[in-house]
Amino acid sequence: MSSPLSSSLSQGRYPCPSNINVAKFVSFKLLQANYLLWKTQILSLIESQDLFGFINGETPMPDEEIESPDGKGSILNPDFKSWTRTDRLLKAWIISTLSEEVLGLAVGLVTSRDVWDALENSFAQDSQAREFELTQQLQLFKKEGLPSNGQERNHHRVILTEASPFFPSLNPYSDEAMNSGGGGVEVERAFIGAGCNRIVNSVSFGACDLVAFGSQNAVAIFCPKTAQILTTLPGHKAVVNCTQWLPSNKYAFKAKQLEKHFLLSGDAEGIIILWELSLKDGKWKHVLQVPQPHKKGVTCITGIMVSQTYAIFASTSSDSTVYVWEMILPSIVGGKSNVSLYGFDSLADHSY
């Protein structure tokens, strides 16, 4: 006859569904670009087996040893052995769904929660920015309707599939979704989340008390007073490396009379865009793309407003060039801005 202790050891307090084929639940390996879809699939499996507490901390690790029944020492806690077995199984599930490029994040980590947190910390910020991009894409689909080109239709379907985790009623495989760009789903901007590109000069502080930073291929505008991202400015086709306000916060004391503030953003393909913010109504305007772009990525932009209608700024690039630009700003509402190359220097031409 087995004792209660031996029975507990054999059955275990925690479930251990070792006969599950993970590949039937998670249909692809985790890559940097598909974290949201991967998370949706793997969570469905984990929650269906009542194991979510292992990765969110609600099912903590028990003590390894407990007091013996006779009170004369300690013995191995059967709950610890059961918990460890289940946690190792869950960890194996997660690791089995990682691609080679992601697998290194799990090396040396002990528990399933350690692995989960490492993946969350690595991909969550980028996914927030991607969520906003998908929302914008859905809005564009609803406006333009179904594309006629076969390749564009396939791209349309891919976007709908990736957006489906955010909109439960969205069926990316329905004809209605393809034709309307969202299957009748009303897309509203309730919250904007965007992760900052991990680049030194990505962030700048304006005299208007707003912060601008690169977020993937867009510029995010953050308000420190409300701790909210007010909007994002799409327009770049490559990662935004740097931003620069005109005027910057260094000259806030001189900017009180200005009705418009300007923002420059440079990306990894050498493109610089000029944006305009109207302080009167808070509206943004894509003013122009600076001519004669750098041959490689823009690494830094700095500048100063000389007057309300004249500014100078410099841009550097990984192509070893420094461009100095002059910018003529309109003196009246609705007027045109103009940017021209003022000077040029190549660091490659100098020897040190």
Buried (B, 14 or more C-beta within 10 A) or exposed (E): EEEEEEEBBEEBBBEBBEEEEBEEBBEEBBBEEBBBBBBEBBBEBBEEBEBBBBBEEEBEBBEEEBEEEEEEEEEEBBBBBBBBBBBBBBBEBBBEBBEEEBEEBBEEBEBBBBBBBBBBEEBBBBBBBBBBBBBBBBBEBBEEEBBEEEEEEEEBBEBBBBBBBBBEEBBBEEEEBBBBBBBEBEBEEEEBBBBBBEBEBBBBBBBBEBBBBBBBBBBBBBBEEEEEBBBBBBBBEBBBBBBBBBBBBEBBEEBEEBEBBBBBBBBBBBBBBBBBBEEEEEEBBEBBEBEEBBEBBBBBBBBBBEEBBEBBBBBBBBBBBBBBBBBBBBEEEEEEBEBEEEEEBEEEEEEE
